[in-house]
Amino acid sequence: MMRGEIVLENEKCRILIADDEPIERMVISKTIQNYFEEELEIFQAENGREAIELFQKHDCHIALLDISMPGINGLDAAEEIRKGNQACSIIFLTAYDEFDYAKRAIKVRALDYLLKPSAKEDLIAVLEEAVYLSRQDFTKTKVPLYSTETEGKDEKPEVVKNQILTEHIREYLETHYMEDICLQDAAEQL
């Protein structure tokens, strides 16, 4: 199997949590452990450089990244992670509600962009989707992560719907990027 292909049948899904605040990392980690129990293996990084190294070293499937970190920020780390693994799920959990950050998150094909403080339910919901995506064999279904085509007959309707919604948001942002829009505008479109 090539790097970037994700097939998880009996193995734990590996998630990286990167945040420069130790308490934030601990709270997120505990939330994930309490909900997913033994389903996920968690790795923690305190900055972007460490996030890239740990993600590659442990061949993680999911990256949960803060944006503002010393050295390499979460957006730059996500770009590096994406270069090495096209199939991973990248999720941003940040206090920054800025359009430029959200736009860069879209460019790295982030699964979601959550604002701190995020509701536990929102975090769990996006992680459930990321785990589900990680368990798919994209080489068999031949469905890209964010495509509106549904060649793969094994795709669950929710995943196809999410792919179509993501494409709709991307088109909206590309059409209206010169306007003064915020994350709320994009959320309303979704």
C-alpha positions in Angstrom: 0.0 0.0 0.0 1.3 3.5 -0.9 1.6 6.3 1.6 -1.6 8.3 1.6 -3.9 5.4 1.0 -6.0 4.6 4.0 -7.3 1.2 4.7 -8.2 0.6 8.4 -9.9 -2.7 9.1 -8.4 -4.0 12.4 -6.0 -1.2 13.1 -6.6 1.9 15.2 -7.1 5.2 13.5 -4.2 7.6 14.4 -5.0 11.2 15.2 -2.6 14.1 15.8 -3.6 17.0 18.0 -1.4 20.1 17.5 -1.9 23.0 19.8 0.6 25.2 21.7 -1.6 25.3 24.8 -1.0 22.2 26.9 -4.3 22.4 28.7 -6.2 22.7 25.4 -4.4 19.6 24.1 -5.2 17.7 27.3 -8.9 18.7 27.1 -9.2 17.7 23.5 -7.4 14.5 24.0 -9.6 13.5 27.0 -12.7 14.4 25.0 -11.6 12.1 22.2 -10.5 9.3 24.5 -13.8 9.4 26.4 -15.9 9.2 23.2 -13.9 6.9 21.0 -12.3 4.8 23.8 -9.9 2.4 22.1 -10.8 3.2 18.5 -8.2 6.0 18.1 -4.5 6.3 18.9 -3.7 9.9 19.9 -0.4 11.8 19.3 0.2 15.4 20.6 2.4 18.2 19.2 3.0 21.6 20.7 3.9 23.4 17.4 3.7 23.1 13.7 7.1 21.6 13.1 6.5 18.9 15.7 3.1 18.3 14.2 4.6 17.6 10.8 7.3 15.3 12.2 4.8 13.3 14.4 2.2 13.1 11.6 4.8 11.6 9.2 6.5 9.4 11.8 3.3 7.7 12.9 1.6 7.9 9.5 -1.5 9.5 11.1 -4.9 9.5 9.4 -6.3 12.7 11.0 -4.7 16.0 11.9 -6.5 18.3 14.4 -4.6 21.6 14.2 -4.7 25.0 15.9 -3.7 27.8 13.6 -1.6 30.0 15.9 1.4 28.1 17.0 5.0 29.2 17.4 7.4 28.5 14.5 5.3 26.9 11.8 1.6 27.7 12.2 -1.2 25.2 11.7 -1.9 26.3 8.1 1.7 25.9 7.0 1.8 22.6 8.8 -1.4 21.4 7.0 0.2 22.3 3.6 3.2 20.1 4.4 1.0 17.3 5.8 -1.2 17.4 2.7 1.9 17.1 0.4 2.8 13.8 2.0 -0.7 12.4 2.5 -3.5 13.3 0.1 -6.1 11.1 1.8 -5.8 12.3 5.4 -8.4 14.4 7.1 -7.3 17.8 8.3 -9.5 19.7 10.8 -8.7 23.1 12.2 -9.8 24.0 15.7 -8.9 27.7 16.2 -9.9 31.0 17.8 -9.4 32.8 14.5 -12.6 33.7 12.6 -10.8 35.3 9.7 -11.7 34.8 6.1 -8.1 34.5 4.8 -7.5 31.6 7.2 -10.7 29.8 6.2 -9.7 30.4 2.5 -6.3 28.8 3.1 -8.0 25.9 5.0 -10.2 25.3 1.9 -7.0 25.2 -0.3 -5.5 22.4 1.8 -8.9 20.6 1.5 -9.6 20.7 5.3 -12.5 18.6 6.4 -13.7 21.3 8.8 -12.9 24.6 10.4 -14.1 24.8 14.0 -14.0 27.9 16.2 -12.9 27.8 19.8 -14.5 27.3 22.1 -16.1 24.6 20.1 -19.0 22.5 21.3 -18.0 19.0 22.2 -20.8 17.7 20.0 -19.4 19.6 16.9 -15.9 18.2 17.5 -17.1 14.6 18.0 -19.3 14.9 14.8 -16.4 16.0 12.6 -14.1 13.4 14.1 -16.7 10.7 13.4 -16.8 11.8 9.8 -13.0 11.8 9.7 -12.8 8.3 11.1 -15.4 7.1 8.7 -13.4 8.6 5.8 -10.2 7.0 7.1 -11.8 3.6 7.0 -12.7 3.9 3.3 -10.4 2.4 0.7 -10.4 5.2 -1.8 -8.4 3.2 -4.3 -11.3 0.7 -4.6 -14.2 3.2 -4.7 -12.3 5.6 -6.9 -14.1 8.6 -5.4 -11.9 11.6 -4.6 -12.4 13.1 -1.1 -14.2 16.2 -2.5 -15.8 15.2 -5.7 -19.5 15.5 -6.8 -19.1 12.4 -8.9 -20.3 9.2 -7.3 -18.6 6.4 -9.2 -18.1 4.4 -6.0 -21.2 2.4 -5.4 -20.2 1.7 -1.8 -20.3 5.3 -0.8 -22.7 6.1 2.0 -25.3 8.8 1.1 -24.0 11.1 3.9 -20.5 11.1 2.5 -21.7 12.0 -1.0 -23.9 14.7 0.4 -21.0 16.1 2.4 -18.8 16.1 -0.7 -21.5 17.9 -2.7 -22.0 20.5 0.1 -18.3 21.0 0.3 -18.1 21.6 -3.4 -21.0 24.1 -3.1 -19.2 26.1 -0.4 -16.0 26.1 -2.4 -17.8 27.4 -5.5 -19.6 30.1 -3.3 -16.3 31.3 -1.9 -14.6 31.3 -5.3 -17.5 33.4 -6.7 -17.7 35.8 -3.8 -14.1 36.1 -2.6 -13.9 39.8 -3.5 -16.9 40.6 -1.3 -16.9 41.2 2.4 -18.0 37.8 3.6 -17.4 35.9 6.9 -17.6 32.3 8.1 -21.2 32.9 9.0 -22.0 33.7 5.3 -20.3 30.4 4.2 -22.2 28.5 7.0 -25.5 29.9 5.8 -24.7 28.6 2.3 -24.0 25.2 3.8 
